[in-house]
């Protein structure tokens, strides 16, 4: 679709303000995404992100709708500069209605997570770690069922018994998940030390050291023990973003760079809604499934 008049006016306003420093050019616009090229001195600037955010504010003023810059990459097809993707957040009222509807359930779930993190009971923490290992390429409901059945035995059952338990309880990958859980036992002292780190540092340690944990699973684990500033980007969240036209398609896998980029988009949505990323995940899960799980 062609660039809208309001977007062109916003770009012109930005360029009038910064004509001697940088310039912006709208490249492509769809219903909820705008791709903008930034050229001029922006490639050498230490304040590139400030320019991106300033244009988001100008776009919001022009359209009377929240905008967020959530993805930037170095331009490879023209002069030095950046290509930035902006999200048009014109669906926030829909989410506000959901928040009003299910806030008590979400607040209760968040209190449960915070209580687990506050107690720091080793068996309970390890049970949550195993739950998140189990839910990878599986279902949250299935993971909850297995977690309840095994209770505190994740740390004690021999591997062959754990395999049989997972198989009898219907897990798709009993051998591999039992292997991951037994491997996590050997690292558990390191896991507890990692929990003393800040959120992002703790997640990086978990992804690098615990087999069976990617960025989604590590974020899920940390959220379930009370951390609030990490996004859990599973297929439900990706389907939501795809339905809103904020991503091109639903990827089968996410690289670290892609995960962090989408996390920035979700952070912008969470800030606009005045909720944490942890809470936003529960609200979006409810939108997509009608359930508030964990």
C-alpha positions in Angstrom: 0.0 0.0 0.0 1.2 3.6 -0.6 2.7 5.7 2.1 -0.1 7.5 3.9 -0.3 11.3 4.0 0.0 11.4 7.8 3.1 9.3 7.7 4.6 11.5 5.0 3.8 14.6 7.1 5.5 13.0 10.1 8.6 12.1 8.1 8.8 15.7 6.7 8.5 17.1 10.2 11.3 14.9 11.4 13.5 15.9 8.5 12.9 19.6 9.1 14.0 19.2 12.7 17.2 17.3 11.7 18.1 18.4 8.2 21.7 19.1 9.1 22.2 15.8 10.9 20.2 12.9 9.6 17.2 12.2 7.4 14.4 9.7 7.3 12.6 8.2 4.3 9.5 6.0 4.4 10.3 2.8 2.4 7.2 0.7 2.9 3.9 0.9 4.9 1.3 -1.7 5.6 -1.6 -1.7 8.1 0.5 -2.0 11.2 4.1 -1.9 10.0 6.2 0.9 8.7 9.7 0.5 7.3 11.9 3.6 7.4 15.4 4.3 6.1 17.6 6.6 8.2 20.6 8.1 6.4 22.9 11.1 6.7 25.1 11.1 9.7 23.1 8.5 11.6 25.5 5.7 10.8 28.3 7.5 12.7 26.0 8.7 15.5 26.1 7.4 19.0 22.5 8.5 19.4 20.9 6.6 16.5 18.3 5.0 18.9 17.2 8.5 20.1 16.4 9.5 16.5 14.4 6.3 16.0 12.4 7.0 19.2 11.8 10.6 18.3 10.2 9.6 15.0 8.0 7.2 16.9 6.7 10.1 19.0 6.1 12.2 15.8 4.3 9.3 14.2 2.1 8.9 17.3 1.3 12.6 17.2 0.4 12.5 13.5 -1.7 9.4 13.6 -3.1 9.7 17.2 -2.0 6.1 17.7 0.9 4.6 19.6 4.0 3.7 17.5 7.0 1.7 18.5 10.4 1.2 16.9 11.2 -2.4 17.5 13.7 -3.6 14.8 16.7 -1.9 13.3 19.3 -3.2 10.9 22.3 -1.8 9.0 21.3 -0.9 5.4 23.2 -3.0 2.9 21.5 -1.8 -0.3 22.2 1.9 -0.3 24.3 4.5 1.5 25.3 3.9 5.1 22.4 4.0 7.5 19.7 2.0 9.2 16.4 0.4 8.3 14.0 0.6 11.2 10.6 -1.2 11.5 7.8 0.6 13.4 4.8 -1.1 14.8 1.4 0.7 14.8 -0.2 -0.2 18.1 -3.8 0.5 17.3 -5.1 -2.6 19.0 -4.3 -1.6 22.6 -7.9 -0.9 23.5 -8.7 -4.5 22.7 -6.0 -5.6 25.1 -7.2 -3.2 27.8 -10.6 -4.8 27.7 -8.9 -8.2 28.2 -6.9 -6.9 31.1 -10.1 -5.7 32.8 -11.7 -9.1 32.3 -9.0 -11.3 33.6 -6.8 -9.1 35.8 -7.7 -11.0 39.0 -6.6 -14.3 37.5 -3.4 -12.8 36.2 -2.6 -11.1 39.4 -3.2 -14.3 41.3 -0.9 -16.2 39.0 1.8 -13.5 39.3 1.6 -13.8 43.1 2.2 -17.6 42.8 5.3 -17.0 40.7 6.6 -14.4 43.1 6.0 -16.7 46.1 8.0 -19.5 44.4 10.9 -17.1 43.8 10.6 -15.8 47.4 10.8 -19.2 49.0 13.7 -20.3 46.8 13.0 -23.9 47.8 15.5 -26.0 45.8 13.0 -28.8 45.0 10.3 -26.3 44.0 12.7 -24.3 41.8 14.0 -27.5 40.1 10.5 -28.6 39.5 9.8 -25.4 37.6 13.0 -25.8 35.6 11.9 -29.3 34.6 8.4 -28.1 33.8 9.9 -25.6 31.3 12.2 -28.3 29.8 9.1 -30.5 29.4 7.0 -27.9 27.6 9.4 -27.4 24.8 7.7 -28.8 21.6 4.9 -30.0 23.9 1.9 -28.4 25.6 1.6 -26.3 28.8 -1.3 -28.5 30.0 0.8 -31.7 29.4 3.7 -30.2 31.3 1.5 -29.2 34.2 0.0 -32.7 34.4 3.5 -34.3 34.5 4.8 -31.8 37.0 1.9 -32.6 39.3 2.3 -36.3 38.9 6.0 -36.3 39.6 5.9 -33.7 42.4 9.4 -33.4 44.0 10.8 -36.5 42.3 12.4 -34.8 39.4 15.7 -34.6 41.4 15.7 -38.1 42.7 14.3 -40.6 40.2 17.0 -42.6 38.2 17.0 -41.8 34.5 15.4 -45.1 33.5 12.5 -44.6 35.9 12.1 -41.0 34.7 11.9 -42.2 31.1 9.1 -44.6 32.0 7.2 -42.0 34.0 7.3 -39.5 31.1 6.3 -42.2 28.7 3.4 -43.4 30.8 2.2 -39.8 31.3 2.2 -39.2 27.5 5.2 -37.0 26.8 6.2 -37.0 23.1 9.9 -37.2 23.9 10.4 -39.2 27.1 14.0 -40.2 26.4 15.4 -36.9 25.4 13.5 -34.9 28.1 14.7 -37.4 30.8 18.2 -36.9 29.5 17.9 -33.1 29.8 16.4 -33.3 33.3 19.2 -35.6 34.5 21.8 -33.2 32.9 20.2 -30.3 34.7 20.7 -32.1 38.0 24.4 -32.0 37.5 24.3 -28.3 36.9 21.9 -27.4 39.6 24.4 -25.6 41.8 25.3 -23.4 38.9 21.6 -22.8 38.2 21.1 -21.5 41.7 24.1 -19.2 41.4 22.7 -17.9 38.0 19.5 -16.9 39.8 21.5 -14.3 41.7 22.2 -12.6 38.4 20.1 -9.9 36.7 17.3 -11.2 34.4 19.2 -11.0 31.0 22.4 -12.3 32.4 20.7 -15.2 34.1 18.9 -16.1 30.9 22.1 -16.1 28.9 23.7 -18.4 31.4 20.8 -20.8 31.3 20.7 -20.9 27.5 24.4 -21.5 27.2 24.7 -24.1 29.9 21.4 -26.1 30.4 20.6 -28.5 27.6 16.9 -28.3 26.7 16.6 -24.6 27.4 16.4 -22.1 24.6 15.5 -18.4 25.0 11.8 -19.2 25.3 12.2 -22.0 27.9 14.8 -20.0 29.9 12.5 -17.0 29.9 9.6 -19.2 30.9 11.5 -20.6 33.8 12.6 -17.2 35.1 9.1 -15.8 34.8 7.7 -18.8 36.7 9.9 -18.0 39.7 9.0 -14.3 39.8 11.1 -12.5 37.1 9.0 -10.0 35.1 11.1 -8.4 32.3 11.6 -11.3 29.9 9.3 -12.3 27.0 8.2 -15.9 26.5 7.9 -16.0 22.7 6.0 -19.2 21.9 3.7 -20.1 19.0 0.7 -18.5 20.6 2.5 -15.2 20.9 3.8 -15.4 17.4 0.3 -16.2 16.1 -1.0 -13.1 17.9 1.7 -10.9 16.3 1.1 -12.5 12.9 -2.7 -11.9 13.2 -2.0 -8.2 13.9 0.3 -7.9 10.9 3.3 -7.1 13.0 5.5 -9.9 11.7 5.8 -11.3 8.2 5.2 -14.9 9.0 5.5 -17.4 11.9 9.1 -18.7 11.9 9.7 -22.4 12.8 12.7 -21.3 14.9 14.0 -18.1 16.3 17.6 -17.1 16.3 18.9 -15.1 19.2 18.8 -11.9 17.2 15.2 -12.6 16.0 14.1 -13.5 19.6 15.5 -10.3 21.1 14.0 -8.2 18.2 10.5 -9.6 18.9 11.1 -9.2 22.6 11.6 -5.4 22.0 8.3 -5.3 20.2 6.5 -7.0 23.1 8.3 -4.7 25.5 6.9 -1.7 23.6 3.4 -3.2 23.8 3.8 -3.9 27.5 5.0 -0.3 28.2 2.0 1.1 26.3 -0.3 -1.1 28.5 1.5 -0.3 31.7 2.1 -4.0 32.5 5.2 -6.1 32.7 6.3 -8.5 30.0 5.4 -11.4 32.4 1.9 -10.1 32.7 1.6 -9.4 29.0 2.4 -13.0 28.2 -0.5 -14.2 30.4 -2.9 -11.7 28.8 -1.9 -12.6 25.3 -2.1 -16.3 26.2 -5.7 -15.7 27.3 -6.5 -13.8 24.1 -5.3 -16.8 22.0 -6.4 -19.7 24.2 -9.0 -18.5 26.7 -6.9 -19.8 29.5 -4.5 -18.3 32.1 -2.0 -21.0 32.8 1.7 -20.6 33.6 
